[in-house]
Amino acid sequence: MNRNLSATRILFGLCLFGVVGASCLVAGCGSPSAVTPTSTPEKNGETAKSGEHSCRCPFASKKGTATSCDTDCSESDKPPSGDGPKVGVLLVSHGSRSGGWRKMLLDIEQSVRGEMLKSGRVGEVRSAFMEYAEPSIAAQLKAFDLQGYADIILVPLLLTVSSHSFDDIPTIIGQKQDRLTTDTLRLEGIEIYKPKARVQIAPLLDFPAVLGKNVVRRVRQLSKTPAAEGVVLVAYGDEQYDEEWKRLLKKVGDELQGETGIDCVEHAWCGHIVHFKSEPTATAIREVLKKKQRAIVIPILISVDETLQGKIIGGAVKSIGADDRIAYRHDAILPDENVNRWVVDISLELASKVTGRHATTKVE
């Protein structure tokens, strides 16, 4: 959520509606079409696509038809009791109205679920979106509470630091009290819920290590003559944490140069910070083409959104009109096995600490 716009949104909402009970990845943040919050796709009459998660019986262990989160479930649907406490894992991403974007994030859950459950330390893995899509963070925390979980590991699938990680998520789960954030979340229809379970928020994705390898791989797929090429990294950006984003892309650029020999790297933003305009990306591409024969454009976005990769970045490429000198693929950081691996490792590491603490307490 763009903090410079938050106060304006609140005042506007108050004038229109009275008091109405946020929004990078992230790279990977919601599409620009979602700048003005509306109801979720399901509330707009759209049905969940096959394979996508919707709010269903919180104890269901297999896919089924979508039902209310308040649905009563039989005892047979509850997770079996085992030796020692089990920990719940909640994978949280920003959210988007793009079905393809959501599927890429939900695919992570399906990829990591088996190994986590097999470990014996994790009893359930769920996914949630901050906004623009269901299931919400609040809905999934309620589901964990209904199952009786005492501990939850919340893993943010966010590219780097932002207001989402510092303000929004802690406020949504009741760990932080901030009037401006709370009012803005409620204005945008995002439910705040403090669960009975203890929630530990995992560190952000280890992207200085993971992202560099990801970008090197994707650049090599498009590169022909490294000495004659430059790269444009296009990320969502965050006005409040602009320096942190710049440092992240600087690290990625340094690794890219060291691994590929490409010595010209520019970056551009495509999100709130530039009002979802194509021109900043087009400007960065032109800068590369002044120095090199060919420009390789790489989206630093967690997933594929039709608006971000298509209309904004794709529109910038098209506006230059030099197709033979620009290499661009509508791709994203995902899918990436290194990301999946990181999710498993950090979740099991934190779950081990939780179960170890319980074991120590029991002995004492």
C-alpha positions, 0 to 999 in steps of 0.5 A: 500500500502506498503510504503517501496515498493512505491518508488521502484514501481514508479522508476520501472514504470518510467523506463518501461513506462515513467511517468505514471499517494494505496493499511489492512484492513486491514485486508481485504486488497487486495489479494496477487494475487493483489500485482502487480496492473493490470486493474480491473476485468471488464477491463480484460474481466470479467463481474460483477456477479449478485448482485455485484455493477458496475458503473451504472447510478449515479441517479439509485435507483434500480438495473439494467444493468451496464452502464457508469457513464457518462450515462445521466439519466432522471429527474425521476431518481434523488432523490426527493427533501425533507425538508432540505438538504440530505447527501450522505454516501460513504462506502469505503473499500480496494478492492480485485479481489475476488468476495466473498470478494467484495460481503461481503462488498457490503452486508453491503450497502444493510443491512444499506441502508433502515434505513439510507434513512428512517432517512430522513437525508441521501439521498443516500448510495453508496459503493466504493473500493480503488483499484482492483475493481469497482466502484472506489472512484472517480466514486462514488464521481462524481455520488454524484456531478451529483446528486447535493449533497453538503455534503458526509460522507465517512465511511472507512471500514478499520480494524485500522490505516494504510497508507490507512486511513492517506494517500491514501484516503485523497489524492484520494479525494483531501484533502491531497497533497503528491507527493509520494502518488499521484505518486504511486496512479497514477502508480497503475491506481487509479484516484484522484478526488476532488469533488464539495461536502464537504467530511467528513471522519468518524473515523475508525471502532470502532474495539476495542469494535466491534472486541473483541466481534466478536473474542470471538463469533468465538472462542467459536464456535470452542472451546471445552476445553478452559484450553487446548487451545490457539488462533492464531490471524492472521491479515494483518498487516502494516509495517508503523503502526506495533505498532498500529496493535500490540496494537489492537491485544493485546486488542483483546487478553485481551478481549478473555482471560477475556471472554473465559478463554483461557490464550494463545494467539499468533498473526501472519501477513499474508499481505505485511509485511511478503510478503504473506508467510504462515510460520509466521502463521505456526510458531505462531501455533507451538508456541501454540501447544508447550504449549497447546493441541489444537490451534484455528486459527482466521483470523482477516480479514474484509472479506473472500479472497480465497488467504488470508484465503485459500492459506496463512492461510490454507496453514500454517495449512496444513503444520503442519499436525496436523489436530486433534489439530488445529481448523480453519474455513475460515471465517472473521469478516463479516458478523457481525450485530455489524459492520452494527450497527456501520456504521448506527450510525456513519453515522447518527450521522455525517449526523445530525451534517451536517443537523443541521449546515445547519439549523442554517445557514438558521436561521441566 
